[in-house]
């Protein structure tokens, strides 16, 4: 038996006995007892959680199954998805514009963008929703015209600012402030030599931004943008305070009628988890595409492996050319 001093631990976690002249290598696996302890603890906690969820009658799983695909819930789910898509489109487009303004050498544009980001990031999104919903208390009439001059169009604020419009403006304008910082960080990640080379070729600043900078910045912009989409899906639940029939508000409507609060909250949470899981799988797929060629790319996530297993059944296996007797391809 060789002493521990004669062993060298390789990077693979296996202890290998130091060879003597004429002796063969003997691999001795390194033992990890605490790994098994951690696995046992995690499995025990998981079993306790499953047992509690299954055996506790107060969860009322029959009620969850009864209303899971009801018309009210599905309409609320559709409103949540629609609002998430529209808010993110508004936030991304306005965020790109704000990021470009923030990096502009013009102090007026840069200052206006910085002031916008400071205000909308510094106030709670719930407060912004309530202000937009009650905008008629500040401006009963919304007019379009020349300052201190004639008015070309006058609109009734109560008719214009519906709960859906208030939700779209409140969430979209707030999201634009965060997207502006994400896009600005992505632009900063591109080497300045790229911009200098484009300017040396006579390209305008706007053309350089569209053709050179933004395509390279996408590798940095995509991951946090995916996180923002998933976060926005859950943030849309705040619109229930302005009586917009999203998923959470729809479940509250049913619970107020049946007095079954917990099962309906569980139902809404399950739908949020389902949609969030799908979005996470899509995000992993997109991140993997933009990280091609990066040696430091993260390993495949759980959702990406699940996506591949699901799509593997729809992909035909590659055809193999017949081999000759010598092992070459005919």
QUITA-V227577 format. One record per pair of residues at least 12 apart in sequence whose C-alpha atoms are under 10 Angstrom apart, sorted by the first residue. I is the first residue (numbers start at 1). J is the second residue. D is the distance in whole Angstrom. If there is no record, write none. Layout:
# QUITA-V227577
i=I j=J d=D
i=I j=J d=D
This chain:
# QUITA-V227577
i=1 j=17 d=10
i=2 j=17 d=7
i=2 j=18 d=9
i=3 j=17 d=9
i=3 j=18 d=10
i=4 j=17 d=9
i=4 j=18 d=10
i=5 j=17 d=9
i=5 j=18 d=9
i=6 j=18 d=5
i=6 j=19 d=9
i=7 j=19 d=9
i=7 j=26 d=10
i=7 j=27 d=10
i=7 j=28 d=9
i=9 j=27 d=10
i=9 j=28 d=10
i=9 j=29 d=10
i=9 j=30 d=8
i=10 j=30 d=10
i=12 j=29 d=10
i=12 j=30 d=10
i=13 j=28 d=10
i=13 j=29 d=7
i=13 j=30 d=6
i=13 j=31 d=9
i=13 j=32 d=10
i=14 j=27 d=7
i=14 j=28 d=6
i=14 j=29 d=5
i=14 j=30 d=5
i=14 j=31 d=9
i=15 j=27 d=6
i=15 j=28 d=5
i=15 j=29 d=6
i=15 j=30 d=6
i=15 j=31 d=10
i=16 j=28 d=6
i=16 j=29 d=8
i=16 j=30 d=9
i=58 j=262 d=8
i=58 j=263 d=8
i=59 j=260 d=10
i=59 j=262 d=7
i=59 j=263 d=6
i=59 j=264 d=10
i=59 j=266 d=8
i=60 j=260 d=9
i=60 j=262 d=8
i=60 j=263 d=6
i=60 j=264 d=10
i=60 j=266 d=10
i=61 j=263 d=7
i=61 j=264 d=10
i=61 j=266 d=9
i=61 j=267 d=9
i=62 j=263 d=9
i=63 j=260 d=8
i=63 j=262 d=10
i=63 j=263 d=6
i=63 j=264 d=8
i=63 j=266 d=10
i=63 j=267 d=9
i=64 j=260 d=10
i=64 j=262 d=9
i=64 j=263 d=6
i=64 j=264 d=6
i=64 j=265 d=9
i=64 j=266 d=7
i=64 j=267 d=6
i=64 j=268 d=9
i=64 j=270 d=10
i=65 j=263 d=9
i=65 j=264 d=10
i=65 j=267 d=8
i=66 j=267 d=10
i=67 j=251 d=9
i=67 j=254 d=9
i=67 j=263 d=9
i=67 j=264 d=8
i=67 j=267 d=8
i=68 j=251 d=10
i=68 j=264 d=9
i=68 j=266 d=10
i=68 j=267 d=6
i=68 j=268 d=9
i=68 j=270 d=9
i=68 j=271 d=9
i=69 j=267 d=10
i=71 j=250 d=10
i=72 j=245 d=9
i=72 j=246 d=10
i=72 j=247 d=9
i=72 j=249 d=10
i=72 j=250 d=6
i=72 j=251 d=8
i=72 j=253 d=9
i=72 j=254 d=8
i=73 j=245 d=9
i=73 j=246 d=9
i=73 j=247 d=6
i=73 j=248 d=9
i=73 j=249 d=9
i=73 j=250 d=6
i=73 j=251 d=6
i=73 j=252 d=10
i=73 j=253 d=10
i=73 j=254 d=9
i=73 j=264 d=10
i=73 j=267 d=9
i=73 j=268 d=8
i=73 j=271 d=9
i=74 j=246 d=9
i=74 j=247 d=8
i=74 j=250 d=9
i=74 j=271 d=10
i=75 j=245 d=8
i=75 j=246 d=8
i=75 j=247 d=8
i=75 j=250 d=8
i=76 j=244 d=9
i=76 j=245 d=6
i=76 j=246 d=4
i=76 j=247 d=4
i=76 j=248 d=7
i=76 j=249 d=7
i=76 j=250 d=6
i=76 j=251 d=8
i=76 j=268 d=10
i=77 j=245 d=9
i=77 j=246 d=6
i=77 j=247 d=5
i=77 j=248 d=9
i=77 j=250 d=9
i=77 j=268 d=9
i=77 j=271 d=8
i=77 j=272 d=9
i=77 j=275 d=10
i=78 j=245 d=10
i=78 j=246 d=8
i=78 j=247 d=8
i=79 j=164 d=9
i=79 j=236 d=9
i=79 j=244 d=9
i=79 j=245 d=7
i=79 j=246 d=5
i=79 j=247 d=7
i=79 j=250 d=10
i=80 j=232 d=10
i=80 j=233 d=7
i=80 j=234 d=9
i=80 j=235 d=10
i=80 j=236 d=7
i=80 j=237 d=8
i=80 j=239 d=9
i=80 j=244 d=10
i=80 j=245 d=9
i=80 j=246 d=5
i=80 j=247 d=6
i=80 j=248 d=9
i=80 j=272 d=10
i=81 j=232 d=10
i=81 j=233 d=7
i=81 j=236 d=9
i=81 j=246 d=9
i=81 j=247 d=9
i=81 j=275 d=9
i=82 j=233 d=10
i=82 j=246 d=10
i=83 j=164 d=8
i=83 j=165 d=10
i=83 j=167 d=8
i=83 j=168 d=7
i=83 j=171 d=9
i=83 j=172 d=9
i=83 j=232 d=9
i=83 j=233 d=8
i=83 j=236 d=7
i=83 j=239 d=10
i=83 j=246 d=9
i=84 j=168 d=9
i=84 j=171 d=9
i=84 j=172 d=9
i=84 j=229 d=7
i=84 j=230 d=9
i=84 j=231 d=10
i=84 j=232 d=6
i=84 j=233 d=6
i=84 j=234 d=9
i=84 j=235 d=9
i=84 j=236 d=7
i=85 j=229 d=8
i=85 j=232 d=9
i=85 j=233 d=9
i=86 j=168 d=7
i=86 j=171 d=10
i=86 j=172 d=8
i=87 j=167 d=9
i=87 j=168 d=6
i=87 j=169 d=8
i=87 j=170 d=9
i=87 j=171 d=6
i=87 j=172 d=5
i=87 j=173 d=8
i=87 j=174 d=9
i=87 j=175 d=8
i=87 j=176 d=9
i=87 j=229 d=9
i=87 j=232 d=8
i=87 j=233 d=10
i=87 j=236 d=9
i=88 j=168 d=10
i=88 j=171 d=9
i=88 j=172 d=7
i=88 j=173 d=10
i=88 j=175 d=7
i=88 j=176 d=8
i=88 j=179 d=9
i=88 j=225 d=9
i=88 j=228 d=8
i=88 j=229 d=7
i=88 j=232 d=8
i=88 j=233 d=10
i=89 j=172 d=8
i=89 j=175 d=10
i=89 j=176 d=9
i=90 j=168 d=9
i=90 j=169 d=9
i=90 j=171 d=9
i=90 j=172 d=6
i=90 j=173 d=8
i=90 j=175 d=8
i=90 j=176 d=7
i=91 j=168 d=10
i=91 j=169 d=10
i=91 j=171 d=8
i=91 j=172 d=5
i=91 j=173 d=6
i=91 j=174 d=8
i=91 j=175 d=5
i=91 j=176 d=4
i=91 j=177 d=8
i=91 j=178 d=8
i=91 j=179 d=7
i=91 j=180 d=9
i=92 j=172 d=9
i=92 j=173 d=10
i=92 j=175 d=8
i=92 j=176 d=6
i=92 j=177 d=9
i=92 j=178 d=9
i=92 j=179 d=6
i=92 j=180 d=8
i=92 j=182 d=10
i=92 j=183 d=9
i=92 j=225 d=9
i=93 j=172 d=10
i=93 j=176 d=8
i=93 j=179 d=9
i=93 j=180 d=9
i=94 j=172 d=9
i=94 j=173 d=8
i=94 j=175 d=9
i=94 j=176 d=6
i=94 j=177 d=8
i=94 j=179 d=8
i=94 j=180 d=8
i=95 j=113 d=10
i=95 j=117 d=9
i=95 j=172 d=10
i=95 j=173 d=9
i=95 j=174 d=10
i=95 j=175 d=8
i=95 j=176 d=4
i=95 j=177 d=6
i=95 j=178 d=7
i=95 j=179 d=5
i=95 j=180 d=4
i=95 j=181 d=8
i=95 j=182 d=8
i=95 j=183 d=7
i=95 j=184 d=9
i=96 j=176 d=8
i=96 j=177 d=10
i=96 j=179 d=7
i=96 j=180 d=6
i=96 j=181 d=9
i=96 j=182 d=9
i=96 j=183 d=6
i=96 j=184 d=8
i=96 j=214 d=10
i=97 j=113 d=9
i=97 j=176 d=9
i=97 j=179 d=10
i=97 j=180 d=8
i=97 j=183 d=9
i=98 j=110 d=9
i=98 j=112 d=9
i=98 j=113 d=5
i=98 j=114 d=8
i=98 j=116 d=8
i=98 j=117 d=8
i=98 j=176 d=8
i=98 j=177 d=8
i=98 j=179 d=9
i=98 j=180 d=6
i=98 j=181 d=9
i=98 j=183 d=9
i=98 j=184 d=9
i=99 j=113 d=8
i=99 j=114 d=9
i=99 j=117 d=10
i=99 j=176 d=10
i=99 j=177 d=9
i=99 j=178 d=10
i=99 j=179 d=8
i=99 j=180 d=5
i=99 j=181 d=7
i=99 j=182 d=8
i=99 j=183 d=6
i=99 j=184 d=5
i=99 j=185 d=9
i=99 j=186 d=10
i=99 j=187 d=9
i=100 j=113 d=9
i=100 j=180 d=8
i=100 j=183 d=9
i=100 j=184 d=8
i=100 j=187 d=9
i=100 j=206 d=9
i=100 j=209 d=9
i=101 j=113 d=6
i=101 j=114 d=9
i=101 j=180 d=9
i=101 j=184 d=10
i=102 j=114 d=6
i=102 j=115 d=10
i=102 j=117 d=9
i=102 j=180 d=8
i=102 j=181 d=9
i=102 j=184 d=8
i=103 j=184 d=8
i=103 j=187 d=9
i=103 j=188 d=10
i=104 j=205 d=10
i=113 j=177 d=9
i=113 j=180 d=9
i=114 j=177 d=9
i=114 j=180 d=10
i=116 j=173 d=9
i=116 j=174 d=10
i=116 j=176 d=9
i=116 j=177 d=7
i=117 j=173 d=10
i=117 j=174 d=9
i=117 j=175 d=10
i=117 j=176 d=8
i=117 j=177 d=5
i=117 j=178 d=8
i=117 j=179 d=10
i=117 j=180 d=8
i=117 j=181 d=8
i=118 j=177 d=8
i=119 j=174 d=9
i=119 j=177 d=9
i=120 j=170 d=10
i=120 j=173 d=7
i=120 j=174 d=5
i=120 j=175 d=8
i=120 j=176 d=9
i=120 j=177 d=6
i=120 j=178 d=9
i=121 j=173 d=10
i=121 j=174 d=7
i=121 j=175 d=9
i=121 j=176 d=9
i=121 j=177 d=6
i=121 j=178 d=7
i=122 j=174 d=10
i=122 j=177 d=10
i=123 j=174 d=9
i=124 j=174 d=9
i=125 j=170 d=7
i=125 j=171 d=7
i=125 j=172 d=10
i=125 j=173 d=9
i=125 j=174 d=7
i=125 j=175 d=9
i=125 j=235 d=9
i=125 j=238 d=9
i=126 j=167 d=10
i=126 j=170 d=8
i=126 j=171 d=9
i=126 j=235 d=10
i=126 j=238 d=7
i=126 j=239 d=8
i=126 j=241 d=9
i=126 j=242 d=10
i=127 j=170 d=9
i=128 j=166 d=9
i=128 j=167 d=9
i=128 j=169 d=9
i=128 j=170 d=5
i=128 j=171 d=8
i=128 j=173 d=9
i=128 j=174 d=8
i=129 j=163 d=9
i=129 j=166 d=6
i=129 j=167 d=6
i=129 j=168 d=9
i=129 j=169 d=8
i=129 j=170 d=5
i=129 j=171 d=7
i=129 j=174 d=10
i=129 j=238 d=8
i=129 j=239 d=7
i=129 j=241 d=9
i=129 j=242 d=8
i=130 j=163 d=10
i=130 j=166 d=8
i=130 j=167 d=9
i=130 j=170 d=8
i=130 j=239 d=9
i=130 j=241 d=8
i=130 j=242 d=7
i=131 j=166 d=9
i=131 j=170 d=8
i=132 j=161 d=7
i=132 j=162 d=9
i=132 j=163 d=9
i=132 j=165 d=9
i=132 j=166 d=5
i=132 j=167 d=8
i=132 j=168 d=10
i=132 j=169 d=7
i=132 j=170 d=6
i=132 j=242 d=10
i=133 j=157 d=10
i=133 j=158 d=9
i=133 j=161 d=7
i=133 j=162 d=7
i=133 j=163 d=6
i=133 j=164 d=9
i=133 j=165 d=8
i=133 j=166 d=5
i=133 j=167 d=8
i=133 j=169 d=10
i=133 j=170 d=9
i=133 j=241 d=10
i=133 j=242 d=7
i=134 j=157 d=9
i=134 j=158 d=9
i=134 j=161 d=8
i=134 j=162 d=10
i=134 j=163 d=10
i=134 j=166 d=9
i=134 j=242 d=10
i=135 j=157 d=7
i=135 j=158 d=8
i=135 j=160 d=10
i=135 j=161 d=8
i=135 j=166 d=9
i=136 j=156 d=8
i=136 j=157 d=5
i=136 j=158 d=6
i=136 j=159 d=9
i=136 j=160 d=9
i=136 j=161 d=8
i=137 j=157 d=9
i=137 j=158 d=9
i=138 j=157 d=9
i=139 j=156 d=9
i=139 j=157 d=7
i=139 j=158 d=9
i=140 j=155 d=9
i=140 j=156 d=6
i=140 j=157 d=5
i=140 j=158 d=7
i=140 j=159 d=10
i=141 j=154 d=7
i=141 j=155 d=6
i=141 j=156 d=5
i=141 j=157 d=5
i=141 j=158 d=9
i=141 j=160 d=10
i=142 j=154 d=6
i=142 j=155 d=5
i=142 j=156 d=6
i=142 j=157 d=6
i=142 j=158 d=10
i=142 j=160 d=9
i=143 j=155 d=6
i=143 j=156 d=9
i=143 j=157 d=10
i=162 j=242 d=10
i=162 j=244 d=9
i=163 j=239 d=8
i=163 j=240 d=10
i=163 j=241 d=10
i=163 j=242 d=6
i=163 j=243 d=7
i=163 j=244 d=6
i=163 j=245 d=9
i=164 j=239 d=9
i=164 j=242 d=9
i=164 j=243 d=9
i=164 j=244 d=7
i=164 j=245 d=9
i=164 j=246 d=10
i=166 j=239 d=9
i=166 j=242 d=9
i=166 j=244 d=10
i=167 j=236 d=8
i=167 j=238 d=9
i=167 j=239 d=6
i=167 j=240 d=10
i=167 j=242 d=8
i=167 j=244 d=8
i=168 j=236 d=10
i=168 j=239 d=10
i=170 j=239 d=9
i=171 j=232 d=8
i=171 j=235 d=8
i=171 j=236 d=8
i=171 j=238 d=9
i=171 j=239 d=9
i=172 j=232 d=10
i=175 j=228 d=8
i=175 j=229 d=10
i=175 j=232 d=8
i=178 j=225 d=10
i=178 j=228 d=9
i=179 j=221 d=9
i=179 j=224 d=9
i=179 j=225 d=7
i=179 j=228 d=8
i=181 j=221 d=10
i=182 j=220 d=8
i=182 j=221 d=6
i=182 j=222 d=9
i=182 j=223 d=10
i=182 j=224 d=7
i=182 j=225 d=8
i=182 j=228 d=10
i=183 j=214 d=9
i=183 j=217 d=8
i=183 j=218 d=9
i=183 j=220 d=8
i=183 j=221 d=6
i=183 j=222 d=9
i=183 j=224 d=10
i=183 j=225 d=9
i=184 j=217 d=9
i=184 j=221 d=9
i=185 j=217 d=8
i=185 j=220 d=8
i=185 j=221 d=8
i=186 j=213 d=9
i=186 j=214 d=8
i=186 j=215 d=10
i=186 j=216 d=8
i=186 j=217 d=5
i=186 j=218 d=7
i=186 j=219 d=8
i=186 j=220 d=5
i=186 j=221 d=5
i=186 j=222 d=9
i=187 j=209 d=9
i=187 j=213 d=6
i=187 j=214 d=7
i=187 j=215 d=9
i=187 j=216 d=8
i=187 j=217 d=5
i=187 j=218 d=9
i=187 j=220 d=9
i=187 j=221 d=9
i=188 j=213 d=9
i=188 j=217 d=8
i=188 j=220 d=10
i=189 j=213 d=9
i=189 j=216 d=9
i=189 j=217 d=7
i=189 j=218 d=10
i=189 j=219 d=9
i=189 j=220 d=7
i=189 j=221 d=10
i=190 j=212 d=9
i=190 j=213 d=6
i=190 j=214 d=9
i=190 j=215 d=10
i=190 j=216 d=7
i=190 j=217 d=6
i=190 j=218 d=10
i=190 j=220 d=9
i=191 j=213 d=9
i=191 j=216 d=10
i=191 j=217 d=10
i=192 j=213 d=9
i=194 j=208 d=9
i=194 j=212 d=7
i=194 j=213 d=7
i=194 j=216 d=10
i=195 j=208 d=7
i=195 j=209 d=8
i=195 j=212 d=7
i=195 j=213 d=7
i=196 j=208 d=10
i=197 j=212 d=10
i=198 j=211 d=10
i=198 j=212 d=8
i=198 j=213 d=10
i=216 j=290 d=10
i=218 j=287 d=10
i=218 j=290 d=8
i=219 j=286 d=10
i=219 j=287 d=8
i=219 j=288 d=10
i=219 j=289 d=9
i=219 j=290 d=6
i=219 j=291 d=7
i=219 j=292 d=10
i=220 j=287 d=10
i=220 j=290 d=9
i=220 j=291 d=10
i=222 j=283 d=8
i=222 j=286 d=8
i=222 j=287 d=7
i=222 j=290 d=8
i=223 j=283 d=7
i=223 j=284 d=9
i=223 j=286 d=9
i=223 j=287 d=6
i=223 j=288 d=10
i=223 j=290 d=10
i=224 j=283 d=10
i=225 j=283 d=9
i=226 j=279 d=8
i=226 j=280 d=8
i=226 j=282 d=9
i=226 j=283 d=6
i=226 j=284 d=9
i=226 j=286 d=9
i=226 j=287 d=9
i=227 j=279 d=9
i=227 j=280 d=8
i=227 j=283 d=8
i=229 j=276 d=9
i=229 j=279 d=8
i=229 j=280 d=10
i=229 j=283 d=9
i=230 j=272 d=10
i=230 j=275 d=9
i=230 j=276 d=6
i=230 j=277 d=9
i=230 j=278 d=10
i=230 j=279 d=7
i=230 j=280 d=8
i=230 j=283 d=9
i=231 j=276 d=9
i=233 j=272 d=8
i=233 j=275 d=9
i=233 j=276 d=8
i=233 j=279 d=10
i=234 j=247 d=10
i=234 j=248 d=10
i=234 j=269 d=10
i=234 j=272 d=7
i=234 j=273 d=10
i=234 j=276 d=9
i=236 j=248 d=9
i=237 j=249 d=8
i=240 j=252 d=9
i=247 j=267 d=10
i=247 j=268 d=7
i=247 j=269 d=9
i=247 j=271 d=8
i=247 j=272 d=9
i=248 j=264 d=9
i=248 j=265 d=8
i=248 j=267 d=9
i=248 j=268 d=6
i=248 j=269 d=9
i=248 j=271 d=10
i=248 j=272 d=10
i=249 j=268 d=9
i=250 j=264 d=9
i=250 j=268 d=9
i=251 j=263 d=9
i=251 j=264 d=6
i=251 j=265 d=7
i=251 j=266 d=9
i=251 j=267 d=8
i=251 j=268 d=7
i=252 j=264 d=7
i=252 j=265 d=8
i=252 j=268 d=9
i=277 j=303 d=8
i=278 j=303 d=9
i=278 j=307 d=9
i=279 j=303 d=10
i=280 j=301 d=10
i=280 j=302 d=10
i=280 j=303 d=7
i=280 j=304 d=9
i=281 j=301 d=9
i=281 j=302 d=9
i=281 j=303 d=5
i=281 j=304 d=6
i=281 j=305 d=9
i=281 j=306 d=8
i=281 j=307 d=7
i=281 j=308 d=10
i=282 j=303 d=9
i=282 j=304 d=8
i=282 j=307 d=9
i=283 j=303 d=9
i=283 j=304 d=9
i=284 j=300 d=8
i=284 j=301 d=7
i=284 j=302 d=9
i=284 j=303 d=7
i=284 j=304 d=6
i=284 j=305 d=10
i=284 j=307 d=9
i=285 j=300 d=10
i=285 j=301 d=10
i=285 j=303 d=9
i=285 j=304 d=6
i=285 j=305 d=10
i=285 j=307 d=8
i=285 j=308 d=9
i=288 j=300 d=8
i=288 j=301 d=10
i=288 j=304 d=9
